[in-house]
Amino acid sequence: MQEKFNFEFAVDLWKAVYSSGFDWECGNEVIRIAAMCGLGVLTVEAKAVAVEAIRTDYRVNGQYRREVYERLRPPECAPRWANCLLTAATRFPPRKDDYPIPEPCRHVVGVPPCFGKARKGAWTDRCYRAAWGNVPPYGLEVAEKPCPRCGQLLRYWCWGKQGDPAFRWVIDHKIPHARGGCVCWFNLQALCPACNSAKGKE
């Protein structure tokens, strides 16, 4: 893990985030910076550990305090936050044999433990990782992959409406609802928005 991690670049990125002000989303920045600096896609557990470690720098009695944050200094906090990413990624690495996620034995759409045909609420962190991990090269070790339909380069931190539009991706169902697909993790994949739209109900 250490040999892949560009520590200096991570420090520079954290300094830029710090200079942008107090209102950045820690979870998104943790994922983006880790991915850009060679750690691949952090697991759900690694993300949680890194976010918690970073937020302790400006949390008092459970509240995130701007005045505490403003007393931080980038030369001190940026290297510490970069190390938080490496520590979390090392403690909770992705397992190579987890992807692609296989369909469970005797799985029946709509019958628990199937998640059903329709998504209930927002996609979760595990859904995003499942969709990403199910696309070749399988797994979370790399944070840039080609769209499996058109080959356009996708970047993990550019999902939905965030990040550079040229590298964005969305969650797609391998087997669509219209053909009996469900929202279980094994049926999710990352696609570029254009391919997702063109796919329709095929």
C-alpha positions in Angstrom: 0.0 0.0 0.0 2.8 2.4 1.0 4.6 2.0 -2.3 1.5 3.0 -4.3 0.6 6.0 -2.2 1.8 9.5 -3.4 2.1 11.1 0.0 3.3 14.5 -1.2 0.4 14.8 -3.7 -2.1 13.9 -0.9 -0.6 16.6 1.3 -1.0 19.2 -1.5 -4.6 18.1 -2.1 -5.5 18.4 1.6 -4.0 21.9 1.7 -6.2 22.9 -1.2 -9.2 21.5 0.5 -8.4 23.3 3.7 -7.9 26.6 1.9 -11.4 26.2 0.3 -13.1 26.8 3.7 -15.0 24.9 6.4 -17.9 23.5 4.4 -16.4 20.7 2.4 -17.8 17.2 2.7 -15.2 15.1 4.5 -16.4 11.7 3.2 -16.2 12.8 -0.5 -12.8 14.4 -0.1 -11.4 11.3 1.7 -12.5 9.1 -1.2 -11.3 11.6 -3.9 -7.9 12.2 -2.5 -7.2 8.5 -1.6 -8.2 7.5 -5.2 -6.1 10.3 -6.8 -3.1 9.4 -4.7 -2.9 5.7 -5.5 -4.9 4.0 -2.8 -7.7 2.8 -5.1 -11.3 3.0 -3.8 -11.3 2.9 0.0 -13.6 0.2 1.5 -16.6 1.4 3.5 -14.7 0.6 6.7 -11.6 2.4 5.6 -13.6 5.5 4.6 -15.3 5.6 8.0 -12.0 5.3 9.9 -10.3 8.0 7.9 -13.3 10.4 8.2 -13.5 9.9 11.9 -9.7 10.5 12.4 -9.7 13.7 10.3 -12.9 15.2 11.9 -11.5 14.8 15.4 -9.2 17.7 14.6 -12.1 20.1 14.6 -14.8 18.4 16.7 -15.6 19.5 20.2 -18.2 17.6 22.3 -19.6 16.0 19.1 -20.0 19.3 17.2 -17.8 20.4 14.3 -16.6 23.8 15.2 -15.5 26.4 12.7 -13.4 28.3 15.3 -11.5 25.1 16.1 -11.0 24.4 12.4 -9.7 27.9 11.8 -7.0 27.4 14.4 -5.6 24.4 12.4 -2.6 25.1 10.2 -2.3 23.3 6.8 1.4 22.6 7.2 0.4 20.5 10.3 -2.9 19.0 9.5 -2.4 18.2 5.8 0.4 15.6 6.4 -1.6 14.1 9.3 -4.8 13.8 7.2 -2.7 12.2 4.4 -1.4 9.7 6.9 -5.0 9.0 8.0 -5.8 7.8 4.5 -2.9 5.4 4.3 -3.5 4.0 7.8 -7.2 3.4 7.0 -6.5 1.8 3.7 -3.8 -0.5 5.2 -6.1 -1.5 8.1 -9.1 -2.2 5.9 -7.9 -3.2 2.4 -10.3 -4.5 -0.2 -10.4 -8.3 -0.7 -9.5 -9.4 -4.1 -12.0 -12.3 -4.2 -15.1 -10.1 -3.3 -15.7 -9.1 -7.0 -17.5 -9.6 -9.2 -20.2 -10.2 -6.7 -21.9 -13.6 -7.6 -25.6 -14.1 -7.5 -26.5 -15.9 -4.3 -27.6 -19.5 -4.6 -31.4 -19.9 -4.9 -31.9 -16.1 -5.3 -35.4 -15.1 -6.2 -36.2 -11.6 -7.2 -38.5 -9.8 -4.7 -38.2 -12.6 -2.1 -36.0 -11.7 0.9 -33.0 -11.5 1.2 -33.3 -10.0 -2.3 -33.4 -6.2 -2.0 -36.3 -6.1 -4.5 -36.8 -4.5 -7.9 -37.0 -0.9 -6.8 -34.4 1.1 -5.0 -35.6 2.5 -1.6 -33.9 5.8 -0.9 -30.5 6.9 -2.1 -27.7 4.6 -3.3 -25.5 3.6 -0.3 -21.7 3.5 -0.2 -21.9 -0.3 -0.5 -24.0 0.1 -3.7 -21.4 2.4 -5.3 -18.6 0.0 -4.4 -20.5 -3.0 -5.7 -21.2 -1.3 -9.0 -17.6 -0.3 -9.4 -16.1 -3.6 -8.2 -18.3 -5.6 -10.6 -16.7 -3.9 -13.6 -13.4 -5.1 -15.1 -10.7 -4.9 -13.8 -12.8 -6.4 -11.0 -12.4 -5.0 -7.5 -11.6 -1.7 -5.7 -7.8 -1.7 -6.3 -8.0 0.9 -9.1 -10.0 4.1 -9.1 -10.0 4.6 -12.9 -11.7 2.1 -15.2 -13.1 2.0 -18.7 -16.8 2.0 -19.2 -17.6 -1.7 -20.0 -19.7 -0.7 -23.0 -17.9 2.1 -24.8 -14.4 2.2 -23.1 -14.6 5.8 -21.9 -12.5 6.4 -18.9 -14.4 6.6 -15.6 -13.1 7.9 -12.3 -14.6 6.6 -9.1 -14.8 10.0 -7.4 -16.9 11.3 -10.3 -20.2 9.6 -9.7 -23.6 11.2 -10.2 -23.3 14.9 -10.5 -19.9 15.4 -8.8 -16.4 15.6 -10.2 -15.3 16.2 -13.8 -18.3 15.5 -16.2 -15.9 13.9 -18.7 -15.3 11.0 -16.3 -18.6 10.6 -14.6 -20.5 7.4 -14.1 -23.8 6.1 -12.8 -25.1 2.9 -11.3 -26.7 0.6 -13.9 -28.6 -2.6 -13.5 -27.0 -5.5 -15.5 -30.5 -7.0 -15.8 -33.0 -4.1 -15.9 -36.2 -4.0 -13.9 -38.2 -4.6 -17.1 -36.5 -8.0 -17.5 -36.8 -9.1 -13.9 -33.6 -7.5 -12.5 -33.3 -6.4 -8.9 -31.2 -3.9 -7.0 -29.1 -6.5 -5.2 -25.4 -5.8 -5.3 -24.5 -8.5 -7.8 -26.8 -6.9 -10.4 -25.1 -3.4 -10.2 -22.4 -2.1 -12.5 -20.8 1.2 -13.3 -21.6 2.8 -16.7 -21.0 6.2 -18.2 -24.3 8.2 -18.4 -24.4 8.0 -22.2 -24.3 4.2 -22.2 -26.7 4.0 -19.4 -29.2 6.1 -21.3 -28.6 4.3 -24.6 -29.0 0.9 -22.9 -32.6 1.7 -22.0 -34.5 -1.5 -21.1 -32.5 -3.9 -23.3 
